[in-house]
Amino acid sequence: MIVAIFIGLGLGQVNSITALASFFIVPFLMVILFGTFLQITFASLKEGFMNIKAAGLSLAINFLWTPLLAFGLAYLFLRDAPDIYTALIMDMVTPCTDWYLVFTSIAGGNLALSTALLPWNLLLQLVLLPVYLLIFAGTVVEIQPLFFLQSFFRVLIIPFMLAVLSRKVILSLKGEQWYQEKVLNYIGTLQATFLILAITAMFASQGTVLIENSDILLRLLIPVTLFFIINFLVGQAVSRIFKLTYQEGASLIFTTLARNAPLAITIAAAVFPERPLISLVLAVESLIELPILFVISQIMLFILRKQWWPEPEITKDSF
């Protein structure tokens, strides 16, 4: 992503490329959503509540507590910078649907539980993101509800319908095993490639906006870092109060920490075309997020090695 940003800034010095790059941003991002929808089946929603306690706690933190925390941090640190404020809100109210699995795995968490929560995280954030934006950012940036909803659903419905159609056609022609081995195993590579291309295009077309606001990284560093520290502590406390196992606790922590930058960037590019700084800020936020998630995964492993996680007692009710 860092390399893509610098390549984009370099290409942005050529006027003809700058004008052309803007046309590719939303299509590239929609390919990422297509890959996400391709992995989700509504049948998998049932699996999300196999572990009712851990799943319920995760969803409560993500969709009740975290939006309030996001608003508090944005208001405290960024209320004088509308675009950065809005980007922070958008990033923090959209739970991750992909790379949190990597960090859950590194930390030795319950990968099956995290995977089962993925469709719920995606569905609820798609439903609630417009609500959060109108409530928490509606007085900071101008939001035209009709244009917002039209743009919002356009960039979602097209990749969703294509994903549903593609899945049906491939399964009918090739079967489930071929679909798993030849399609799903390579979706991550497809999404990563188009995310890099989208970021390159974003910075090629609007990189001058970032240069003119070169203090963005410094302004983001404190609220974003505080978000991860606070939610990490909340995840620890909730896991221990409700007597989750280490594996369940690690899963809870990473499903409530990692954010869905690709989705947030896609929505921002579609509904705020006159405010490119919002999309650029979302890309920069990811550069802060990824190292922090890696550090937290190592902290969790340290806690595991030191046996500082109290395992719940096994009783007759556990069976």
N, C-alpha and C positions, 0 to 999 in steps of 0.2 A: 504493500500500500504506500509506503514511503517512497519507493522508487517510482510508482505510478504518479504520485503527486509531483515529483520533480520533473518527470518526463512531460506531464501535462503542462506544467509551468513553462517548460522549454518550448513545447509546440505552440503554446499560446502567444509566443512572440511573432508567429507568422500569421498575418491577418486572415489569409484565406482559410487556414486551418481553424482559427478561432471561430469564424462564422459557421464552418461546417460541423465542428465538434458538438455544438449545442443540439443538433438534430438527433444525435445518437444516444444522449444521456438516458432519456426515459425508455426507449426500446431496449437498451442494454439492461437496465434495471428490471424491466418487465420479464426478461429472460430468467433473471434470478428468482423472481416470484413464481414463474412457471415451474422451475425446478423444485421449489418448496412445495407447491401444490401437488406436484407429481408424486411426492412421497407421502401425502396425507390421504387417508381414506376415512370417511365418516364412521365406518365400523370401528376404527381405532379409538374413537372418542370413548367407547365403553371401557377400554383398558385403562384410561386415565384415572379411574377411581377404584382400581383394584386395591390400592392402599389408601383408604379413605382419609385417614388422619394426615399422612404426609402430603397427599394431593390437595386436601382442603387448606392446609396451612400454607402451602406454596401459592395457591391461587389467591388466598386472602392477602398475603404479603404483596404479591405482584399487582393486584388490581384494587386494593383498598388502601394499604399503607403507602406503597411506593409512589402513587400519584400525589399524595399529600406531601411526602418528603421532597419530591421533585419541585412542586410548587414553592415550598418553603425555601429551598436552596436557590431556585431561580429568582425569587423575589428578593432574597437577602443579598445576592451577589450581582445580579444582572438586570435589575428592573430598569436601568437606564440604557440598556442595549437590547431593543426589541427583537432583533433577528437572532442574537445569541440566546436570549431568554427563551424564545420559541423553540429553537433547536434543542436546547437542554430539556425542555418539557417533552418534546416528541421522542427524544432518545430514551428518556428514563421511564416513560409509560409503555414502552413496547418491549416486552420480554423476548429474549433470544429464542430462535427456533433452529439453531444449527450448532454454532461453535461452543455453546455451553456444554454440549455432550463431550467434547474433547477434554475440557477442564474437569468435568465430572469424572471421566475415565482416569485422568492423570492423578486425581486425588483419591482414587479408590472408592468412588461413590456408587450408588445403586443406578447403574446405567439403564436398566430396564424401566425403573420408575421414571427417570428423566425422559426417556424416549416416549413413555406413555403419556406424559404431560404435554408433549410437543403440540399435538393438535388442539388441545384446550388453550394453550398459550396463544397460538395463532388465531384461533376463532375469536377469543375474547378481546384480543387487542384490535382486531379488525373492526369489531362492533363498537368498542369503547373509545378508540383513538379520536374520532370526531367529537365525541362528548367531552373528553378531557381537554381537547384543544379549545373548544368553545367556552368551557368553564374557566380554564386556567390561563389561556392566551388570547381570548376574544377581546379583551380590553387593551391588549398590548400591541397587537398587529391587526390590521383590517382583515376580517374574514367574511366573505360573501357566501352565505350558507348554500345557495343554489349552485354557484360555480364550484364551491368546495366539494359538495357531495357528488356533482357530476364528474369532476376530475378524479376524486377519490375512488369512485366505483369503476370508472373507465380503466384505470391502471390495475385494478384488481380483477374485474370480471373477465377481461380478455385473456390474461394468462390462466385464470381459473378454468374457463371453459375449454381452452386449448389443452390444459393438463388433463381434465376429465375425459375429453375426446381421445387424446393420445393414449391414455391409460387403457381405455376400453378397446381401442383398435389393436394395440400391441398385445394385450392379454388374449384377445380373440385369435390373433394370428400366430403368436409365439408361445403363449402360456406363461404361467406364474414364475417358473424357474428362470426362464430366459429373461423375463422382465427384471427379476431381482439381480441376476448376474451381469447383464449387459446394459441395463438402464440405471437402476438405483445405485449400483456400485460406482458409477461415474458421474452421478449428479453433482456431488460435492466439487469435483474438478470443474465441471461446467459453470457452476455458480461462482466459484472463486475466480475463474477466468473472466467472466463478464463483470464481476464486481471491480476487478482491476481495470478493465476497459472503460467501465462507466466512470470510475474515479479519474482516469486519465482524461477522458472527454470533459468531465466537469471542470478540472483545473486548466485544461486547454482553452475552454470557452470563457471561464469566469475567474481565472487565476489572478487577474489584476485586482479583483475585489478583495481577495485574501491578502495580497501584498499591501493594499491600502489599509487593511485592518490587521496588521502584523502582530498586534498584541493579543490576538484571540487565544492562542495557546496558553498564555500566562493567565488570562481571565478565566479560562475554563479549568485550569489545573486544580484550583482549590475546591470549587463546588463539585466537580466530578470525583475527585479523590475522597471528599467527605461523603459523597453518596455511597461509594463502595465500602468505606470504613464503617459507616453507620449501618448499612444493610448487612454487612458481614457480622457485626455484633448482634444485630436483631436476629439473624439466622441462627447464630450460636445460641442465643438466649432462648428462642422459641423451641429449638431442637431439644435443648436440655430440659426445659420446663415440661414439654410434652413427651419426654422420654423416648425420643427417636434413637435408633441405632446409629452408629457412626456412618454407615453407608447411606442410610436415609437422610441423615443430617447433611452430609456432603452434597447429596443430590438437591436437597432443599436450598442450600446456600448458593449453589451455582445456577439453579433455575431462577433464583430471585436476584442474582447479581448481573449476569450477562444480559446485554441489550441487543435489540434487533436493528442494527444500523442499516442494513440493506433495505428493509421495509420502510424505515423512517426516511431514508434518503429518497426512495421512490415516491413516497407520498409528498414530501417537501418539493421535489422537482415538478410534480404534477400540479399541486394546488397553490404553490407560491412561486410561479415562474418569474415574477418581477422582483423576487427577493432571493437571488442566488446564494447569498451569504448563508442562509439557513442550511442549504444542502452542503455547502463547504464546511460549515461548523460541524455537522454531523459526521463527516468523514474524518475531521481532525479529532473528534471525540473518541473515535475508534482507536486511534493511535495511543490515546491515554489508557483506554479500557483494557486492551489486550495484555500489556505488561503487568497491569495490576491483577488481572485474573490469574496470570501465571504465578505471581508472587503468592496470591492467596491459596492456590493449589499446593504450593510448597509448604505454606503454614499449616494447612490441613494435614499433610503427610507428617509434618513434625509433631502435631498434636496426636496423630495416630501412633507414631513410634514411641512417644513418651507415655502412651496410655492415659492421656488426660481427658479422654472422652468416656463418661460413665455409661456402660452398657446397661440397658434395662434388665431388671430381674425377670427370669422366666417363671411364670406361674401357670396354674391350671387354665386360667383364662386366656393364655397365649396360644393354646392349642385349639 
